[in-house]
Amino acid sequence: MRLVGSIAVALLLVACSGGEDQPGTVTADEARQLNEAAEMLDANSVDPNAMTNDQDVP
């Protein structure tokens, strides 16, 4: 009897999980995190033209 009750509860939880999201989509929180990561990468990027070749330094 407990097994049947456990299975029923598990099925109810699965039914309420809200599987309306399309595969491959991101949540609003994930999109915000991705944008913040991109901003950090942009802030830390270096212009390749600003680089110098210091091979002549002893």
Rosetta constraint file for C-alpha pairs under 8 A:
AtomPair CA 1 CA 5 HARMONIC 6.39 0.50
AtomPair CA 2 CA 6 HARMONIC 6.03 0.50
AtomPair CA 3 CA 7 HARMONIC 6.13 0.50
AtomPair CA 4 CA 8 HARMONIC 6.12 0.50
AtomPair CA 5 CA 9 HARMONIC 6.22 0.50
AtomPair CA 6 CA 10 HARMONIC 6.17 0.50
AtomPair CA 7 CA 11 HARMONIC 6.13 0.50
AtomPair CA 8 CA 12 HARMONIC 6.23 0.50
AtomPair CA 9 CA 13 HARMONIC 6.26 0.50
AtomPair CA 10 CA 14 HARMONIC 6.27 0.50
AtomPair CA 11 CA 15 HARMONIC 6.12 0.50
AtomPair CA 12 CA 16 HARMONIC 6.26 0.50
AtomPair CA 13 CA 17 HARMONIC 6.30 0.50
AtomPair CA 21 CA 25 HARMONIC 6.98 0.50
AtomPair CA 26 CA 30 HARMONIC 5.79 0.50
AtomPair CA 26 CA 31 HARMONIC 6.22 0.50
AtomPair CA 27 CA 31 HARMONIC 6.20 0.50
AtomPair CA 28 CA 32 HARMONIC 6.20 0.50
AtomPair CA 29 CA 33 HARMONIC 6.25 0.50
AtomPair CA 30 CA 34 HARMONIC 6.17 0.50
AtomPair CA 31 CA 35 HARMONIC 6.18 0.50
AtomPair CA 32 CA 36 HARMONIC 6.20 0.50
AtomPair CA 33 CA 37 HARMONIC 6.20 0.50
AtomPair CA 34 CA 38 HARMONIC 6.19 0.50
AtomPair CA 35 CA 39 HARMONIC 6.21 0.50
AtomPair CA 36 CA 40 HARMONIC 6.31 0.50
AtomPair CA 37 CA 41 HARMONIC 6.29 0.50
AtomPair CA 38 CA 42 HARMONIC 6.16 0.50
AtomPair CA 39 CA 43 HARMONIC 6.10 0.50
AtomPair CA 40 CA 44 HARMONIC 6.27 0.50
AtomPair CA 41 CA 45 HARMONIC 6.08 0.50
AtomPair CA 46 CA 50 HARMONIC 7.39 0.50
AtomPair CA 46 CA 51 HARMONIC 7.97 0.50
AtomPair CA 47 CA 51 HARMONIC 7.10 0.50
